[in-house]
Amino acid sequence: MKKLSIVVPCYNEQENVYDFYQETQKYVKEIQAEIEFVFIDDGSKDQTLSILRDLANHDENVNFISFSRNFGKESAILAGFHYATGDAVILMDVDLQHPPSLIPIMWKYYEEGYDQVIGKRNRKGEGFWRRHLTNLYYKVANQLVEISITNGVGDFRLLSRRALNAVLKMSEYNRFSKGLFAWIGFHEKLIEYDNQVRMDGNGKWSFKSLLNYGIDGVLSFNTKPLRVAIHGGTYITIAGFIYIFLTLINYFLHGIETPGYFTTISAIIILGGVQLLFLGIIGEYIGRIYCEIKDRPHYLIQEKRVKE
């Protein structure tokens, strides 16, 4: 019998762990497979770890890993993949925004030969500005990155063992799983589902964290922003020469005029801002090289209960 691993990152999710486990149990019974849960406690400050211990004590199919501190969701995903032993793996959020009812459907397509069965969330119920800003981000990102990132596609997906092994071969420190999943390719199947409301607790994604996540997505898979900096610098230089040329013509035709305050200040502000922007882009890449060279572990485990 084949085995399915359900990988579930958790951070301060004491309100949702039991509900997720009970809801998921209803649907995993519909598939002919051995089931294992791999929960990753990402340094939670609440009772998440205690609840995971209790679940593991009552169900031998429940495994958990607890980090020594909060290392972030990307590290939690990687740890879950390292310890998953199934022929296929489903990555899910514990807040039930990834509907467990899709698990049998994902498994069906996996048995048909798909290596990635991907949940695609529609935008029903989202606010006007959030929906339109998200659409704008994906349009811009897909112009910059070398892979195609689909709007509404996130971490919720089934990976076959060969797709999972391909992801595990990529050991970079600065990880963007959504991009890694797109990069490996293999046979894919999209399943659309309605946007789900979080069950309990507060979401962990603030505007700042979403912005940083979006920047990671753009910088993790290409050097196009550096090329944009080169092009931008070239265009600004050309514009500068044109301005000088027009100023010289004006000088020969009309003589010396009193310099304009507005022109001077505008040039200083614009050129200074562009230089800082380009330095920031270059600095981001240098910082990522620095992190990779240090070669620190992605996470440290404080406690675990897994059947290896």
C-alpha positions in Angstrom: 0.0 0.0 0.0 1.3 3.5 -0.9 1.9 6.1 1.8 0.8 9.7 1.9 2.5 12.2 4.2 0.7 15.4 5.2 3.2 18.1 6.1 1.8 20.9 8.3 3.8 23.9 9.4 2.5 25.5 12.6 3.3 28.8 14.4 1.2 29.8 17.4 -1.7 27.7 16.2 -3.1 26.3 19.4 -6.7 27.2 18.3 -6.5 25.3 15.1 -4.4 22.1 15.5 -7.1 19.9 16.9 -9.7 21.1 14.4 -7.4 20.6 11.5 -6.5 17.1 12.6 -10.2 16.1 13.1 -11.3 17.6 9.9 -8.5 16.0 7.9 -9.2 12.6 9.4 -12.7 12.7 7.8 -11.2 12.8 4.3 -8.0 10.7 4.5 -10.3 7.7 5.2 -11.6 8.0 1.7 -8.2 7.1 0.1 -6.5 3.7 -0.1 -3.2 4.7 1.5 -1.2 4.7 4.7 -1.3 8.1 6.3 1.3 10.0 8.3 1.1 13.5 9.6 4.3 15.6 9.9 3.6 18.7 12.0 6.4 21.3 12.3 6.3 23.6 15.4 8.1 26.7 14.2 9.1 27.9 17.7 5.6 28.6 18.9 5.1 30.6 22.1 1.7 29.2 22.9 0.5 25.6 23.6 1.0 24.3 20.0 3.8 22.0 21.0 1.8 20.5 24.0 -1.1 19.8 21.6 1.2 18.1 19.1 2.6 16.0 21.9 -0.9 14.9 22.9 -1.8 14.1 19.3 1.3 12.0 18.9 0.6 10.1 22.1 -2.9 9.2 20.9 -2.1 8.5 17.2 1.0 6.7 16.1 0.6 8.2 12.7 1.3 11.7 14.0 4.9 12.9 13.9 6.1 16.3 15.0 9.3 18.4 14.9 9.8 21.4 17.2 12.4 24.1 16.3 14.6 25.7 18.9 13.1 29.1 17.8 11.1 30.6 15.0 13.0 30.0 11.8 10.2 30.9 9.4 7.7 29.0 7.3 10.2 28.2 4.5 12.4 26.4 7.0 9.4 24.6 8.4 8.4 23.4 5.0 11.9 22.1 4.3 12.0 20.2 7.6 8.7 18.6 6.9 9.9 17.5 3.5 13.1 16.1 5.0 11.1 13.9 7.5 8.2 12.9 5.3 8.5 9.2 4.3 5.5 8.9 2.0 5.3 8.1 -1.7 3.5 11.4 -2.0 3.4 14.5 0.2 0.6 17.1 0.6 1.7 20.5 2.0 -1.1 22.2 4.0 -1.7 25.2 6.3 -3.2 24.3 9.7 -5.7 27.1 9.7 -8.0 25.2 7.3 -7.7 27.8 4.6 -6.5 24.8 2.5 -9.6 22.6 2.5 -9.0 19.0 3.5 -11.9 18.0 1.3 -9.5 18.2 -1.7 -7.2 15.5 -0.4 -9.0 12.6 -2.1 -9.2 14.5 -5.3 -5.4 15.3 -5.2 -4.7 11.6 -4.4 -6.8 10.5 -7.4 -4.9 12.7 -9.8 -1.6 11.5 -8.2 -2.6 7.9 -9.0 -3.3 9.0 -12.6 0.3 10.0 -12.9 0.6 13.7 -12.0 3.7 14.7 -10.0 2.2 18.0 -8.8 -1.5 18.4 -8.0 -1.9 22.1 -7.1 -4.6 23.9 -5.3 -5.4 27.2 -7.0 -7.3 29.7 -4.8 -9.7 32.1 -6.4 -10.0 35.6 -5.0 -13.7 35.6 -4.0 -14.3 37.5 -0.8 -11.0 39.4 -0.9 -11.0 43.2 -0.5 -10.8 45.4 -3.6 -7.3 46.8 -2.9 -5.8 43.5 -1.8 -7.1 41.7 -4.9 -6.0 44.3 -7.4 -2.5 44.8 -5.7 -2.1 41.0 -5.8 -3.0 40.9 -9.5 -0.5 43.8 -10.2 2.2 42.0 -8.3 1.9 38.8 -10.3 1.9 40.7 -13.6 5.1 42.5 -12.6 6.8 39.4 -11.1 6.1 37.3 -14.2 7.8 39.9 -16.3 10.9 39.8 -14.1 11.3 36.1 -13.1 12.4 33.3 -15.4 9.6 31.0 -14.2 5.8 31.4 -14.4 4.1 32.1 -11.1 0.3 31.6 -11.2 -2.0 34.0 -9.3 -3.8 32.1 -6.6 -1.3 29.2 -6.5 0.5 28.8 -3.2 2.0 26.1 -1.0 -1.1 23.9 -1.0 -0.2 21.0 -3.3 0.6 17.3 -3.6 4.1 16.3 -4.6 5.1 12.9 -5.8 8.2 11.4 -4.4 10.3 12.3 -7.4 9.0 15.9 -7.4 9.8 16.1 -3.7 13.3 14.7 -4.2 13.9 17.3 -6.8 12.9 20.1 -4.4 15.2 18.6 -1.7 18.1 18.8 -4.1 17.9 22.6 -4.0 19.5 23.5 -0.7 19.8 27.2 -1.0 19.4 29.2 2.2 17.1 31.9 0.8 14.1 29.8 -0.2 11.0 30.7 -2.1 9.0 27.5 -2.2 6.4 28.8 -4.6 9.1 29.5 -7.1 10.9 26.2 -6.4 7.8 24.2 -7.1 7.3 26.0 -10.4 11.0 25.6 -11.3 11.1 21.8 -11.0 8.3 21.3 -13.5 7.0 17.7 -14.0 3.4 16.9 -14.8 1.0 19.3 -13.1 -2.7 19.4 -12.5 -4.5 22.5 -11.2 -7.5 22.3 -8.9 -9.4 25.5 -8.2 -11.1 26.1 -4.9 -13.0 29.0 -3.2 -11.1 31.3 -1.0 -11.4 30.1 2.6 -11.7 32.1 5.8 -9.3 31.4 8.6 -10.9 29.3 11.3 -9.4 30.9 14.5 -6.5 33.0 15.6 -4.8 35.8 13.8 -3.0 35.5 10.4 0.8 35.6 10.5 1.2 37.7 7.4 1.3 41.4 7.9 1.7 43.9 5.0 5.4 44.1 5.7 5.9 40.4 5.7 3.9 40.0 2.5 6.0 42.8 0.9 9.3 41.0 1.9 7.9 37.7 0.6 7.1 39.3 -2.7 10.6 40.8 -3.0 12.1 37.4 -2.2 10.0 35.9 -5.0 11.4 38.4 -7.5 15.0 38.2 -6.4 15.3 34.4 -5.8 15.1 33.1 -9.4 16.9 35.6 -11.6 19.2 38.5 -12.1 16.8 40.6 -14.1 16.6 43.3 -11.5 20.3 43.9 -12.0 19.7 44.1 -15.7 16.9 46.6 -15.0 19.4 48.7 -13.0 21.8 48.6 -15.9 19.1 49.6 -18.4 17.7 52.3 -16.1 21.2 53.8 -15.5 21.7 53.8 -19.3 18.5 55.6 -20.0 19.1 58.2 -17.3 22.6 58.8 -18.6 21.2 59.3 -22.1 18.5 61.6 -20.8 21.3 63.6 -19.0 23.3 64.0 -22.2 20.1 65.1 -24.0 19.4 67.7 -21.3 23.0 69.0 -21.5 22.8 69.2 -25.3 19.5 71.1 -25.2 21.0 73.4 -22.5 24.0 74.2 -24.8 21.7 75.0 -27.7 19.7 77.3 -25.4 22.9 78.9 -24.3 24.1 79.6 -27.9 20.6 80.9 -28.9 19.7 83.0 -25.9 22.8 83.3 -23.8 23.2 82.6 -20.1 20.0 82.5 -18.1 19.6 82.3 -14.3 19.6 78.6 -13.3 16.3 77.3 -12.2 16.0 76.1 -8.6 13.3 73.6 -9.4 15.4 72.0 -12.2 18.4 71.6 -9.9 16.5 70.2 -6.9 14.5 67.8 -9.1 17.7 66.4 -10.7 19.3 65.9 -7.4 16.3 64.2 -5.9 15.6 61.9 -8.9 19.2 60.9 -9.5 19.8 60.4 -5.8 16.7 58.2 -5.5 17.6 56.1 -8.5 21.1 55.6 -7.3 19.9 54.5 -3.8 17.4 52.1 -5.5 20.0 50.5 -7.6 22.4 50.2 -4.7 19.6 48.5 -2.8 19.1 46.0 -5.5 22.8 45.2 -5.7 22.9 45.0 -1.9 20.1 42.5 -1.8 22.1 40.2 -4.1 25.3 40.7 -2.1 23.4 39.9 1.1 22.1 36.7 -0.3 25.5 35.6 -1.4 26.7 36.4 2.1 24.0 34.2 3.7 24.8 31.3 1.3 28.5 31.4 2.0 28.0 31.2 5.7 26.2 27.8 5.1 24.3 27.8 8.3 21.6 25.1 8.9 18.1 26.1 7.8 16.8 25.1 11.2 17.7 23.6 14.6 15.5 20.9 16.2 14.7 21.2 19.9 12.4 18.2 20.1 11.0 15.6 17.7 8.9 12.5 17.6 9.1 10.9 14.2 9.1 7.3 13.0 12.2 7.2 10.7 
